């Protein structure tokens, strides 16, 4: 894969991310609390935290938490959402860890590890974990629900039509920052973690089969929250794209069935 990180990957997406992404379920926090024996002590590190959605969900399980992300817009949204939670936000790439942050009981990566230099980050984080600590990878698709033909209160969003519209504006090859991802994001996490000396994996699945209601603006925000259709990619055609997208969606309501969330635990 010849794609490399650049700071435009999620440029302009942060506010859309907050509106358009489905929240992580509280049951995910419960499952990790039980699996890791979390009791309000120790520290949490969320690497690639985005607007802090998972950081703030898990923070009550720890004495304090740190969220790091390279995108200043994402961190601005995280700070707005923090309230009185004992969370520190730092603009930092994962490859720049440990960054003087110290050690942690748990380090989480949610929809983020595939953007990183995985062998390097796995090695860096291993040195930041407490001896009895854990690395947690959370895999979820939060911009859209599960496919299906079961009956819901409202029609599902026309995702095939949305993908076709995005391709009409940006081309058929998936965009990512200033580059492209013709084969999608990388996999192979288990090989990376084993090579870095981690033990595991232990797998958890949190079912999320509930139906959620979404407005046209929710779906527009979901599309613009993606690296592959971030606002800056459309240049001076962004307004035209949004008009065409809203015309495709219409003014009604949509329903989707939320997807399961998977968590994979590794130990140093």
LUMGU-102072 format. One line per 3 residues: number of its first residue (from 1); their letters; for each residue x, y, z of N, C-alpha, C. Coordinates in Angstrom, 3 decimals. Layout:
BEGIN
NUM	A	X,Y,Z,X,Y,Z,X,Y,Z  ...
END
This chain:
BEGIN
1	XXX	0.852,-1.172,0.000,0.000,0.000,0.000,0.894,1.230,0.000  0.715,2.147,-0.970,1.603,3.284,-1.080,1.036,4.529,-0.412  -0.134,4.406,0.245,-0.722,5.553,0.930,0.057,5.854,2.195
4	XXX	0.258,7.148,2.482,0.904,7.565,3.712,0.055,8.638,4.379  0.189,8.743,5.706,-0.578,9.724,6.461,-0.318,11.132,5.946  -1.345,11.921,5.881,-1.173,13.354,5.708,-2.252,14.067,6.508
7	XXX	-2.022,15.311,6.884,-2.924,15.991,7.823,-4.284,16.341,7.241  -4.490,16.108,5.945,-5.799,16.423,5.362,-6.766,15.245,5.421  -6.378,14.141,6.040,-7.180,12.920,5.967,-8.627,13.154,6.399
10	XXX	-8.818,13.803,7.539,-10.171,14.096,8.021,-10.436,15.606,8.081  -9.740,16.356,7.244,-9.873,17.809,7.282,-11.333,18.228,7.037  -11.866,19.004,7.954,-13.228,19.497,7.819,-14.309,18.514,8.225
13	XXX	-13.931,17.320,8.698,-14.922,16.271,8.987,-15.401,16.252,10.430  -14.696,16.926,11.331,-14.929,16.723,12.756,-16.366,17.036,13.173  -16.881,18.207,12.789,-18.245,18.569,13.192,-19.261,17.601,12.594
16	XXX	-19.010,17.135,11.385,-19.897,16.152,10.759,-19.813,14.811,11.481  -18.634,14.463,11.955,-18.425,13.204,12.668,-19.319,13.137,13.906  -19.370,14.253,14.633,-20.163,14.300,15.863,-21.639,14.066,15.571
19	XXX	-22.136,14.621,14.480,-23.560,14.517,14.134,-23.873,13.195,13.442  -23.004,12.765,12.531,-23.339,11.680,11.624,-22.959,10.289,12.069  -22.115,10.159,13.081,-21.694,8.824,13.532,-22.604,8.323,14.658
22	XXX	-22.975,7.060,14.593,-23.751,6.462,15.663,-22.868,6.307,16.900  -23.385,6.581,18.091,-22.558,6.490,19.303,-22.221,5.044,19.643  -21.092,4.870,20.329,-20.774,3.549,20.853,-21.772,3.209,21.958
25	XXX	-22.207,1.962,22.042,-23.227,1.611,23.045,-22.643,1.549,24.449  -23.399,1.964,25.462,-22.932,1.829,26.843,-22.552,0.400,27.201  -23.174,-0.586,26.539,-22.836,-1.982,26.822,-21.379,-2.301,26.492
28	XXX	-20.752,-1.521,25.605,-19.340,-1.731,25.311,-18.502,-1.419,26.548  -18.826,-0.329,27.235,-18.110,0.006,28.464,-18.316,-1.080,29.516  -19.526,-1.586,29.634,-19.802,-2.647,30.607,-18.988,-3.897,30.299
31	XXX	-18.925,-4.266,29.001,-18.190,-5.474,28.614,-16.702,-5.331,28.899  -16.120,-4.166,28.619,-14.700,-3.966,28.883,-14.428,-3.873,30.381  -15.329,-3.273,31.134,-15.166,-3.230,32.592,-15.075,-4.644,33.159
34	XXX	-15.971,-5.516,32.705,-15.988,-6.881,33.232,-14.779,-7.681,32.756  -14.403,-7.528,31.480,-13.296,-8.318,30.931,-11.953,-7.907,31.501  -11.800,-6.609,31.805,-10.506,-6.103,32.257,-10.466,-5.823,33.753
37	XXX	-11.576,-6.046,34.440,-11.609,-5.792,35.876,-11.431,-4.322,36.220  -11.980,-3.433,35.406,-11.794,-2.001,35.625,-12.616,-1.549,36.830  -11.992,-0.703,37.667,-12.613,-0.358,38.948,-12.461,1.117,39.306
40	XXX	-12.237,1.954,38.296,-12.094,3.377,38.571,-10.687,3.814,38.892  -9.729,2.912,38.824,-8.330,3.251,39.059,-7.563,3.158,37.744  -6.324,3.625,37.770,-5.481,3.544,36.585,-5.825,4.608,35.558
43	XXX	-5.104,4.562,34.454,-5.246,5.576,33.405,-5.614,4.922,32.078  -6.369,5.661,31.270,-6.789,5.234,29.938,-6.114,6.115,28.898  -5.640,5.503,27.806,-5.145,6.234,26.642,-5.949,5.803,25.431
46	XXX	-6.537,6.770,24.730,-7.282,6.511,23.492,-6.475,7.094,22.348  -5.959,6.233,21.468,-5.063,6.643,20.387,-5.867,6.774,19.094  -5.842,7.966,18.504,-6.703,8.252,17.372,-8.120,8.466,17.856
49	XXX	-8.256,9.318,18.875,-9.515,9.435,19.613,-10.600,10.170,18.855  -10.262,10.873,17.748,-11.289,11.635,17.045,-11.928,12.647,17.982  -13.259,12.803,17.928,-13.923,13.775,18.799,-14.180,13.254,20.208
52	XXX	-13.539,12.154,20.585,-13.594,11.676,21.956,-14.787,10.816,22.298  -15.472,10.285,21.299,-16.694,9.515,21.560,-16.442,8.336,22.486  -15.422,7.537,22.185,-15.125,6.374,23.028,-14.389,6.784,24.297
55	XXX	-13.496,7.761,24.200,-12.759,8.217,25.379,-13.709,8.589,26.502  -14.726,9.397,26.168,-15.646,9.896,27.189,-16.579,8.802,27.700  -16.876,7.813,26.855,-17.677,6.682,27.320,-16.915,5.854,28.344
58	XXX	-15.615,5.642,28.116,-14.825,4.778,28.984,-14.192,5.507,30.157  -14.054,6.818,30.091,-13.332,7.568,31.123,-13.831,7.305,32.543  -15.145,7.145,32.787,-15.583,6.896,34.171,-15.055,5.601,34.778
61	XXX	-14.504,4.714,33.951,-13.965,3.451,34.454,-12.537,3.594,34.960  -11.950,4.803,34.848,-10.551,5.037,35.192,-10.439,6.270,36.086  -9.281,6.430,36.683,-9.026,7.640,37.467,-8.833,8.847,36.570
64	XXX	-8.253,8.646,35.392,-8.047,9.735,34.436,-7.851,9.134,33.057  -7.963,9.987,32.031,-7.856,9.515,30.651,-7.151,10.560,29.798  -6.507,10.079,28.733,-5.854,10.941,27.752,-6.321,10.504,26.373
67	XXX	-6.725,11.474,25.551,-7.061,11.194,24.160,-6.076,11.898,23.253  -5.507,11.171,22.300,-4.566,11.787,21.357,-5.085,11.609,19.943  -4.896,12.656,19.138,-5.311,12.620,17.748,-4.509,13.686,17.009
70	XXX	-4.162,13.438,15.739,-3.399,14.445,14.999,-4.250,15.562,14.410  -5.586,15.413,14.420,-6.454,16.378,13.752,-6.952,17.424,14.750  -6.599,18.700,14.573,-7.014,19.717,15.552,-8.520,19.913,15.604
73	XXX	-9.210,19.731,14.486,-10.663,19.859,14.491,-11.318,18.800,15.349  -10.821,17.568,15.275,-11.362,16.500,16.112,-11.171,16.817,17.593  -9.998,17.312,17.955,-9.731,17.617,19.357,-10.568,18.798,19.845
76	XXX	-10.849,19.758,18.967,-11.719,20.871,19.350,-13.110,20.362,19.715  -13.625,19.413,18.919,-14.935,18.827,19.230,-14.866,18.032,20.533  -13.770,17.314,20.754,-13.621,16.542,21.993,-13.633,17.462,23.199
79	XXX	-12.920,18.572,23.122,-12.881,19.502,24.258,-14.264,20.082,24.536  -15.030,20.351,23.496,-16.377,20.885,23.696,-17.278,19.893,24.423  -17.014,18.605,24.227,-17.871,17.569,24.808,-17.423,17.103,26.186
82	XXX	-16.275,17.587,26.664,-15.645,16.993,27.846,-16.430,17.224,29.125  -16.953,18.403,29.338,-17.604,18.698,30.604,-16.618,18.607,31.753  -17.004,17.919,32.810,-16.142,17.812,33.996,-15.326,16.524,34.023
85	XXX	-15.342,15.758,32.938,-14.608,14.491,32.919,-13.105,14.747,33.045  -12.379,13.898,33.798,-10.926,14.068,33.980,-10.157,13.546,32.765  -10.295,14.258,31.639,-9.678,13.830,30.378,-8.782,14.943,29.855
88	XXX	-7.595,14.558,29.427,-6.644,15.470,28.779,-6.614,15.145,27.293  -6.590,16.186,26.447,-6.549,15.988,24.999,-5.214,16.499,24.478  -4.559,15.699,23.630,-3.253,16.076,23.077,-3.244,15.856,21.579
91	XXX	-2.751,16.866,20.842,-2.577,16.709,19.389,-1.251,15.991,19.160  -1.362,14.741,18.708,-0.193,13.879,18.622,-0.492,12.736,17.667  0.453,12.429,16.823,0.341,11.221,16.018,0.761,10.008,16.838
94	XXX	0.190,8.865,16.525,0.542,7.654,17.260,2.030,7.348,17.140  2.615,7.661,15.994,4.034,7.392,15.773,4.934,8.278,16.626  4.349,9.317,17.270,5.111,10.212,18.135,5.034,9.818,19.613
97	XXX	4.312,8.742,19.905,4.270,8.240,21.265,5.666,7.747,21.678  6.007,7.768,22.983,5.122,7.977,24.131,4.798,9.425,24.436  5.528,10.386,23.874,5.174,11.784,24.017,5.135,12.289,25.447
100	XXX	5.859,11.644,26.342,5.885,12.074,27.727,4.593,11.840,28.473  3.763,10.922,27.982,2.443,10.716,28.575,2.450,9.742,29.748  3.503,8.971,29.918,3.564,8.028,31.029,3.019,6.669,30.667
103	XXX	2.557,5.944,31.669,2.061,4.584,31.467,0.562,4.520,31.748  -0.057,3.429,31.227,-1.511,3.338,31.241,-1.955,1.917,31.569  -3.102,1.836,32.202,-3.711,0.536,32.479,-4.315,-0.047,31.215
106	XXX	-4.921,0.806,30.392,-5.565,0.351,29.159,-5.294,1.364,28.056  -4.963,0.860,26.864,-4.821,1.698,25.673,-5.807,1.194,24.638  -6.635,2.086,24.112,-7.645,1.691,23.132,-7.372,2.338,21.788
109	XXX	-7.713,1.606,20.743,-7.682,2.074,19.368,-9.058,1.769,18.782  -9.816,2.769,18.406,-11.147,2.548,17.842,-11.184,3.069,16.411  -11.281,2.163,15.459,-11.342,2.528,14.039,-10.145,3.413,13.655
112	XXX	-8.979,3.131,14.204,-7.841,4.031,13.984,-6.532,3.336,13.641  -6.315,2.105,14.108,-5.002,1.469,13.975,-4.610,1.271,12.520  -5.598,1.098,11.633,-5.280,0.856,10.223,-4.663,2.079,9.538
115	XXX	-4.763,3.265,10.174,-4.174,4.469,9.586,-2.709,4.657,9.982  -2.179,3.780,10.791,-0.890,4.025,11.441,0.208,3.114,10.900  1.444,3.452,11.259,2.568,2.540,11.063,2.425,1.467,12.138
118	XXX	1.755,0.386,11.790,1.310,-0.563,12.801,2.449,-1.219,13.582  3.497,-1.736,12.948,4.570,-2.352,13.757,5.215,-1.363,14.714  5.449,-0.131,14.256,6.069,0.870,15.121,5.165,1.201,16.296
121	XXX	3.883,1.449,16.024,2.961,1.840,17.092,2.763,0.706,18.089  2.692,-0.524,17.600,2.544,-1.665,18.510,3.725,-1.741,19.473  4.910,-1.498,18.974,6.096,-1.533,19.822,6.117,-0.364,20.802
124	XXX	5.789,0.830,20.336,5.791,2.002,21.207,4.778,1.852,22.341  3.589,1.387,22.025,2.535,1.287,23.032,2.839,0.182,24.039  3.501,-0.860,23.609,3.842,-1.952,24.535,4.664,-1.428,25.704
127	XXX	5.508,-0.458,25.428,6.308,0.130,26.498,5.550,1.108,27.368  4.313,1.444,26.981,3.505,2.388,27.759,2.459,1.689,28.615  2.323,0.381,28.473,1.318,-0.360,29.221,1.852,-0.801,30.579
130	XXX	1.008,-0.680,31.597,1.336,-1.285,32.885,1.558,-2.788,32.694  2.339,-3.435,33.569,2.599,-4.875,33.402,1.332,-5.718,33.275  0.267,-5.336,33.974,-0.994,-6.072,33.885,-2.004,-5.354,32.998
133	XXX	-1.498,-4.467,32.141,-2.379,-3.661,31.312,-2.872,-4.395,30.080  -3.649,-3.672,29.258,-4.236,-4.285,28.063,-4.368,-3.263,26.946  -4.149,-3.749,25.745,-4.431,-3.021,24.504,-5.795,-3.498,24.029
136	XXX	-6.669,-2.573,23.635,-7.999,-2.927,23.141,-8.212,-2.291,21.780  -8.519,-3.122,20.809,-8.874,-2.631,19.482,-10.378,-2.756,19.315  -11.050,-1.635,19.046,-12.501,-1.618,18.854,-12.797,-1.466,17.374
139	XXX	-13.496,-2.443,16.836,-13.859,-2.430,15.416,-15.351,-2.180,15.298  -15.708,-1.165,14.542,-17.119,-0.827,14.373,-17.265,-0.015,13.100  -18.457,-0.069,12.512,-18.798,0.823,11.418,-19.911,1.719,11.949
142	XXX	-19.584,2.959,12.238,-20.537,3.828,12.931,-21.198,4.859,12.029  -20.774,4.960,10.765,-21.431,5.961,9.921,-22.724,5.431,9.295  -22.878,4.111,9.257,-24.084,3.528,8.673,-24.426,2.225,9.383
145	XXX	-25.689,1.838,9.281,-26.144,0.631,9.946,-25.909,-0.616,9.123  -26.440,-1.710,9.632,-26.274,-3.003,8.982,-27.183,-3.116,7.771  -26.713,-3.831,6.757,-27.561,-4.145,5.604,-28.629,-5.147,6.022
148	XXX	-29.720,-5.166,5.314,-30.775,-6.121,5.614,-32.062,-5.743,4.903  -32.997,-6.677,4.921,-34.289,-6.415,4.298,-35.438,-6.573,5.288  -35.105,-6.628,6.595,-36.163,-6.710,7.598,-36.900,-5.365,7.669
151	XXX	-38.121,-5.425,8.115,-38.959,-4.233,8.131,-38.538,-3.304,9.267  -38.393,-2.019,8.941,-38.049,-0.989,9.902,-39.099,0.115,9.849  -39.141,1.000,10.839,-40.164,2.046,10.842,-40.102,2.987,9.642
154	XXX	-38.903,3.190,9.093,-38.726,4.083,7.944,-37.802,3.393,6.944  -37.736,3.876,5.708,-36.809,3.282,4.735,-35.355,3.417,5.190  -34.507,2.480,4.753,-33.078,2.617,4.988,-32.511,3.708,4.074
157	XXX	-31.444,4.387,4.490,-30.793,5.343,3.591,-30.327,4.641,2.311  -30.381,5.312,1.160,-29.986,4.679,-0.108,-28.459,4.673,-0.279  -27.782,3.819,0.481,-26.322,3.875,0.501,-25.691,3.556,-0.851
160	XXX	-26.290,2.665,-1.627,-25.733,2.394,-2.955,-25.779,3.647,-3.816  -26.887,4.359,-3.765,-27.003,5.604,-4.523,-26.045,6.668,-4.011  -25.851,6.707,-2.695,-24.902,7.663,-2.116,-23.488,7.367,-2.608
163	XXX	-23.102,6.082,-2.598,-21.769,5.710,-3.074,-21.588,6.085,-4.547  -22.631,5.899,-5.329,-22.559,6.259,-6.748,-22.382,7.761,-6.919  -23.080,8.539,-6.110,-22.961,10.003,-6.190,-21.564,10.456,-5.790
166	XXX	-21.022,9.896,-4.708,-19.662,10.252,-4.296,-18.670,9.933,-5.409  -18.818,8.762,-6.040,-17.910,8.378,-7.128,-18.040,9.311,-8.316  -19.253,9.818,-8.575,-19.444,10.746,-9.686,-18.662,12.042,-9.467
169	XXX	-18.514,12.441,-8.217,-17.771,13.664,-7.902,-16.281,13.416,-7.717  -15.915,12.302,-7.096,-14.527,12.086,-6.678,-13.814,10.984,-7.440  -14.527,10.272,-8.313,-13.924,9.187,-9.056,-14.174,7.843,-8.401
172	XXX	-13.934,6.757,-9.110,-14.283,5.421,-8.626,-13.317,4.844,-7.593  -12.122,5.415,-7.460,-11.123,4.897,-6.517,-11.252,5.651,-5.207  -11.288,4.927,-4.108,-11.486,5.530,-2.793,-10.396,6.554,-2.498
175	XXX	-10.822,7.736,-2.088,-9.897,8.799,-1.742,-9.515,8.711,-0.266  -8.357,9.261,0.070,-7.897,9.312,1.464,-6.860,10.414,1.550  -7.243,11.567,2.105,-6.319,12.680,2.154,-5.914,13.091,0.756
178	XXX	-4.616,13.234,0.525,-4.127,13.590,-0.805,-3.849,12.368,-1.667  -4.136,11.175,-1.125,-3.875,9.940,-1.855,-5.136,9.153,-2.114  -4.957,7.883,-2.456,-6.071,6.978,-2.733,-5.811,5.637,-2.050
181	XXX	-6.889,4.881,-1.866,-6.802,3.536,-1.293,-7.542,2.569,-2.217  -6.930,2.189,-3.317,-7.630,1.318,-4.268,-8.000,-0.042,-3.687  -7.277,-0.511,-2.682,-7.562,-1.809,-2.070,-8.110,-1.671,-0.649
184	XXX	-8.532,-0.472,-0.267,-9.035,-0.257,1.082,-7.916,-0.133,2.095  -8.289,-0.015,3.364,-7.286,0.100,4.419,-6.680,-1.267,4.730  -5.516,-1.251,5.319,-4.775,-2.491,5.559,-5.402,-3.318,6.682
187	XXX	-5.138,-4.593,6.650,-5.519,-5.498,7.725,-4.264,-6.048,8.371  -4.325,-7.306,8.811,-3.145,-7.967,9.350,-2.778,-7.579,10.755  -3.732,-7.044,11.525,-3.427,-6.610,12.884,-2.896,-7.754,13.744
190	XXX	-3.491,-8.946,13.626,-3.085,-10.047,14.505,-1.630,-10.421,14.284  -1.176,-10.434,13.048,0.228,-10.733,12.780,1.136,-9.668,13.384  0.723,-8.408,13.272,1.518,-7.313,13.828,1.635,-7.452,15.341
193	XXX	0.518,-7.722,15.997,0.516,-7.794,17.451,1.331,-8.993,17.955  1.197,-10.112,17.289,1.977,-11.288,17.687,3.469,-11.035,17.502  3.841,-10.396,16.388,5.251,-10.112,16.135,5.826,-9.143,17.157
196	XXX	4.970,-8.255,17.695,5.426,-7.291,18.694,5.451,-7.874,20.098  5.067,-9.144,20.254,5.181,-9.815,21.540,3.962,-9.760,22.424  2.811,-9.385,21.877,1.593,-9.357,22.676,0.994,-10.760,22.794
199	XXX	0.242,-10.977,23.866,-0.478,-12.228,24.077,-1.964,-12.023,23.792  -2.571,-13.008,23.175,-4.000,-12.918,22.860,-4.229,-13.536,21.495  -5.359,-13.196,20.895,-6.332,-12.205,21.350,-7.487,-12.809,22.153
202	XXX	-8.143,-11.955,22.918,-9.424,-12.258,23.551,-10.473,-11.397,22.862  -11.572,-12.012,22.458,-12.552,-11.285,21.637,-13.869,-11.099,22.391  -14.428,-9.901,22.234,-15.741,-9.586,22.764,-16.601,-9.054,21.633
205	XXX	-17.874,-9.381,21.650,-18.818,-8.815,20.688,-19.991,-8.244,21.467  -20.278,-6.981,21.206,-21.401,-6.307,21.853,-22.500,-6.145,20.810  -23.602,-6.877,20.941,-24.662,-6.777,19.943,-25.394,-5.448,20.040
208	XXX	-25.742,-4.905,18.869,-26.418,-3.605,18.815,-27.556,-3.669,17.801  -28.443,-4.590,17.957,-29.458,-4.814,16.943,-30.615,-3.837,16.939  -30.562,-2.782,17.774,-31.684,-1.855,17.848,-31.799,-1.004,16.590
211	XXX	-33.026,-0.602,16.275,-33.267,0.281,15.136,-33.088,1.727,15.580  -32.394,2.510,14.768,-32.174,3.922,15.072,-32.791,4.766,13.970  -33.321,5.916,14.353,-33.927,6.848,13.398,-32.898,7.888,12.989
214	XXX	-32.852,8.196,11.692,-31.886,9.165,11.195,-32.580,10.144,10.252  -32.218,11.408,10.376,-32.754,12.437,9.491,-31.869,12.568,8.258  -32.352,13.326,7.291,-31.532,13.625,6.113,-30.213,14.255,6.527
217	XXX	-30.250,15.208,7.470,-29.021,15.882,7.881,-28.076,14.934,8.599  -28.602,13.962,9.334,-27.744,12.941,9.950,-26.969,12.179,8.884  -27.662,11.800,7.816,-27.017,11.005,6.763,-26.008,11.853,5.997
220	XXX	-26.355,13.112,5.703,-25.391,14.011,5.044,-24.131,14.121,5.897  -24.307,14.314,7.205,-23.151,14.419,8.099,-22.351,13.120,8.118  -23.022,11.979,8.083,-22.319,10.693,8.071,-21.416,10.584,6.850
223	XXX	-21.914,11.001,5.696,-21.117,10.937,4.468,-19.902,11.851,4.570  -20.103,13.066,5.075,-19.010,14.036,5.152,-18.053,13.746,6.304  -18.397,12.782,7.163,-17.498,12.394,8.252,-16.422,11.419,7.799
226	XXX	-16.550,10.892,6.603,-15.648,9.844,6.124,-14.390,10.431,5.498  -13.270,9.760,5.677,-12.044,10.197,5.005,-12.199,10.134,3.496  -13.001,9.206,3.003,-13.178,9.019,1.559,-14.102,10.045,0.929
229	XXX	-14.828,10.806,1.762,-15.683,11.877,1.221,-15.640,13.079,2.154  -14.445,13.371,2.680,-14.263,14.529,3.550,-14.544,15.808,2.774  -15.026,16.850,3.438,-15.434,18.069,2.720,-14.370,18.649,1.795
232	XXX	-13.105,18.640,2.214,-12.078,19.297,1.404,-11.856,18.612,0.059  -12.221,17.327,-0.041,-11.989,16.611,-1.294,-12.835,17.162,-2.446  -13.952,17.801,-2.124,-14.857,18.307,-3.159,-14.472,19.698,-3.652
235	XXX	-13.548,20.355,-2.941,-13.124,21.678,-3.365,-14.303,22.623,-3.506  -14.328,23.376,-4.618,-15.402,24.351,-4.821,-16.705,23.691,-5.281  -16.727,22.359,-5.365,-17.968,21.653,-5.725,-18.688,21.080,-4.504
238	XXX	-18.225,21.428,-3.309,-18.840,20.891,-2.102,-20.312,21.278,-2.019  -20.627,22.534,-2.274,-22.020,22.965,-2.212,-22.899,22.199,-3.186  -22.385,21.973,-4.398,-23.156,21.229,-5.397,-23.354,19.787,-4.949
241	XXX	-22.311,19.188,-4.383,-22.452,17.812,-3.903,-23.505,17.724,-2.804  -23.467,18.645,-1.844,-24.454,18.603,-0.765,-25.866,18.773,-1.302  -26.045,19.641,-2.280,-27.384,19.812,-2.869,-27.844,18.531,-3.554
244	XXX	-26.946,17.900,-4.299,-27.312,16.656,-4.973,-27.594,15.542,-3.971  -26.821,15.507,-2.888,-27.025,14.478,-1.866,-28.370,14.674,-1.179  -28.705,15.905,-0.838,-30.006,16.151,-0.201,-31.159,15.858,-1.159
247	XXX	-30.955,16.134,-2.434,-31.995,15.812,-3.419,-32.199,14.302,-3.507  -31.109,13.550,-3.443,-31.204,12.086,-3.466,-31.942,11.569,-2.229  -31.675,12.168,-1.089,-32.245,11.687,0.169,-33.686,12.142,0.365
250	XXX	-34.019,13.312,-0.112,-35.348,13.834,0.149,-35.451,14.363,1.575  -36.666,14.636,2.007,-36.872,15.291,3.299,-37.439,14.365,4.364  -37.501,13.066,4.101,-38.115,12.146,5.050,-37.156,11.650,6.111
253	XXX	-37.629,10.712,6.910,-36.817,10.065,7.927,-36.345,8.706,7.439  -35.240,8.241,8.006,-34.679,6.936,7.677,-34.526,6.118,8.952  -34.467,4.822,8.789,-34.162,3.908,9.894,-33.011,3.002,9.485
256	XXX	-32.185,2.656,10.465,-31.131,1.665,10.264,-31.031,0.815,11.518  -30.544,-0.392,11.335,-30.297,-1.260,12.481,-28.808,-1.178,12.806  -28.516,-0.728,14.028,-27.125,-0.526,14.415,-26.336,-1.830,14.338
259	XXX	-25.076,-1.724,13.964,-24.206,-2.892,13.827,-23.619,-3.305,15.173  -23.222,-4.577,15.269,-22.484,-5.046,16.430,-21.139,-4.322,16.519  -20.612,-4.262,17.718,-19.287,-3.696,17.958,-18.391,-4.805,18.493
262	XXX	-17.203,-4.942,17.913,-16.261,-5.973,18.337,-15.068,-5.333,19.050  -14.626,-5.974,20.093,-13.432,-5.524,20.816,-12.465,-6.697,20.922  -11.208,-6.426,20.589,-10.147,-7.434,20.669,-9.123,-6.987,21.696
265	XXX	-8.841,-7.849,22.662,-7.945,-7.501,23.766,-6.619,-8.232,23.591  -5.534,-7.456,23.718,-4.182,-8.010,23.698,-3.463,-7.575,24.970  -2.554,-8.398,25.439,-1.831,-8.091,26.668,-0.328,-8.152,26.406
268	X	0.439,-7.272,27.084,1.899,-7.217,26.824,2.625,-8.445,27.391
END
